[in-house]
Amino acid sequence: MRDEVRAHSADLLEWYDRHARVMPWRIGPSDRKAGIRPDPYRVWLSEVMLQQTTVAAVRDYFHRFTARWPTVADLAAAADADVMGEWAGLGYYARARNLLKCARVVVADHGGVFPDTRAALLTLPGIGPYTASAIAAIAFDEPATVVDGNVERVMARLHDVHTPLPTAKAELTDLAAVLTPTDRPGDYAQAVMDLGATICTPKNPACGICPWRVPCKARAQGTASTLPRKEPKKAKPVRRGIAYVARRIDGAYLLERRPDSGLLGGMLGWPGTDWAEVPPDPAPPIRGEWREIGAEVRHTFTHFHLRLTVMKATVPLDRTPARGDFLDPPDFRPSDLPTVMRKVFDLAQGGN
């Protein structure tokens, strides 16, 4: 059994040596064999960015972050608002807050050097079991078991596991652990994720060219396209709110920075009401002749759909807001807004 497992891992690594995806944060297999080691900072940054997000969406953000903050010490010294602004549009904003916390702990408590074990990485802010395993394996070649959605799918098919997710997570992790080699565990971790992303895809898996097509039990049983099974999703509730876009006659916009905790924490946004399933009462942040934009903003978060009514007003220079601050045109960049707030801005810009 042990020889069979080693053979499966070796087959996958041989495939990876030929077909590894080229990504800006990755040290490819040929470079690793030449002795070039991954930068733990870049591995960590990419893994945090990739959570709940696609590789295609992350590439430009990664390039901008590493150009502006090339080391963990640079990031640790950055202003919170600058980092949140660069993160805008990538979503799941708690990741950006934890990014800063983690960078500052690495600099303050570890001399700017990332710990080199999974156990030590787990003590850092914002690093959970998956991220710790990924950094430990990819950056430090610890034989940690790395299991993301791609790996779950590969394991479910390889072993023909019909238990639905998320119930099957522990079982699939155990199966993945058996296959994790002590030789080249960092390359192996990336290889199995690449396999899921490019060959063992959610729909229409390319079983005919898969390096694991022979041992794959789901392929033999004809069940690959049905796996992994998932428990039925619960319907998302709809929440409603009002967003207020106030523009002063000199061109300044009224914005506020959201509290650090909660959705869009620490991000710039338009003052507004709470978001609730019961339509909220109006709560303008400043006196003005408010008018409603005809359309509404629609946005979906992980746990609910949001519908925002957009109100717009132009106010005089001497009007004082009850909340928020006016940003002069040179200081206001719509690109610094999270996606839902940019949608509000775009609608207000086009509204009459």
Buried (B, 14 or more C-beta within 10 A) or exposed (E): EEEEBBEBBBBBBEBBBEBBEEBEBBBBBEEBEEEEEBBBBBBBBBBBBBBEBEBEBBBEBBEEBBEEBEBBBBBBEBEEEEBBBBBBBBBBBBBBBBBBBBBBBBBEEBEBEBBBEBEBBBEBBBBEBBBBBBBBBBBBBBBBBBBBBBBBBBBBBBBBBBBBBEEBEEBBBEBBBBBBBEEBBBBBBBBBBBBBBBBBEEEEBEBEEBBBBEBBBBBEEEBBEEBBBEEEEEEEEEBBBBBBBBBBEEEBBBBBBBEEEEBBBBBBBBBBBEBEEEEBEEBBBBBBEBEEBEEBBEBEBEEBBBBBBBBBBEBEEEBEBEEBEBBEEEEBEEEBBBEBBBBBBBBBEEBE
